């Protein structure tokens, strides 16, 4: 886990900043839930899942995006 750059300090910095961003998204999502704003809540949950994927599984998420892009473009890029 956390094999971003090979530099220990940079890896920890990216992990901490990613987790702080996730906490902000959770805080805002709870606020949208309390105000019964379903569209905004859904957007924050979707963005939170994407950010969590990049924070905790960066190589797998990049591989998924590469595969999806290759599927969409039929490998002509």
C-alpha positions as CSV (number, residue, x, y, z in Angstrom):
1,X,0.0,0.0,0.0
2,X,1.1,3.6,-0.7
3,X,3.5,2.8,-3.5
4,X,3.1,6.2,-5.2
5,X,6.6,7.6,-5.9
6,X,9.1,5.5,-4.0
7,X,9.8,8.5,-1.7
8,X,8.6,7.8,1.8
9,X,7.9,11.4,2.7
10,X,5.9,12.0,-0.5
11,X,3.9,8.9,0.0
12,X,2.9,9.9,3.5
13,X,2.1,13.4,2.4
14,X,-0.2,12.2,-0.4
15,X,-1.9,9.8,2.0
16,X,-2.5,12.4,4.6
17,X,-3.8,15.0,2.1
18,X,-6.0,12.4,0.5
19,X,-7.5,11.5,3.9
20,X,-8.0,15.1,4.8
21,X,-9.9,15.6,1.5
22,X,-12.0,12.6,2.3
23,X,-12.9,13.9,5.7
24,X,-14.0,17.2,4.2
25,X,-16.2,15.3,1.7
26,X,-17.7,13.3,4.5
27,X,-18.4,16.4,6.5
28,X,-20.1,18.1,3.6
29,X,-22.1,14.9,2.7
30,X,-23.5,14.7,6.2
31,X,-24.6,18.4,5.9
32,X,-26.3,17.6,2.6
33,X,-28.0,14.6,4.1
34,X,-29.3,16.7,7.1
35,X,-30.7,19.3,4.7
36,X,-32.3,16.5,2.5
37,X,-30.3,17.5,-0.6
38,X,-30.1,14.1,-2.3
39,X,-28.3,15.3,-5.5
40,X,-25.5,17.0,-3.8
41,X,-25.2,14.0,-1.4
42,X,-24.9,11.6,-4.3
43,X,-22.2,13.8,-5.9
44,X,-20.2,13.9,-2.8
45,X,-20.5,10.1,-2.3
46,X,-19.4,9.4,-5.9
47,X,-16.4,11.8,-5.6
48,X,-15.5,10.3,-2.2
49,X,-15.4,6.8,-3.7
50,X,-13.2,8.1,-6.6
51,X,-10.8,9.9,-4.2
52,X,-10.7,6.9,-1.8
53,X,-9.7,4.7,-4.7
54,X,-6.9,7.0,-5.7
55,X,-5.7,7.3,-2.1
56,X,-5.8,3.6,-1.1
57,X,-5.3,1.8,-4.4
58,X,-3.7,4.2,-6.9
59,X,-2.2,1.6,-9.3
60,X,-5.4,-0.4,-9.6
61,X,-7.5,2.7,-10.2
62,X,-5.1,3.9,-12.9
63,X,-5.3,0.5,-14.5
64,X,-9.1,0.5,-14.5
65,X,-9.2,4.0,-16.1
66,X,-6.6,2.9,-18.7
67,X,-8.7,-0.2,-19.5
68,X,-11.9,1.8,-19.7
69,X,-10.3,4.4,-22.0
70,X,-8.9,1.7,-24.2
71,X,-12.3,0.0,-24.4
72,X,-14.0,3.3,-25.3
73,X,-11.4,4.2,-28.0
74,X,-11.1,0.6,-29.2
75,X,-7.3,0.8,-28.6
76,X,-6.8,3.5,-31.3
77,X,-4.9,5.9,-29.1
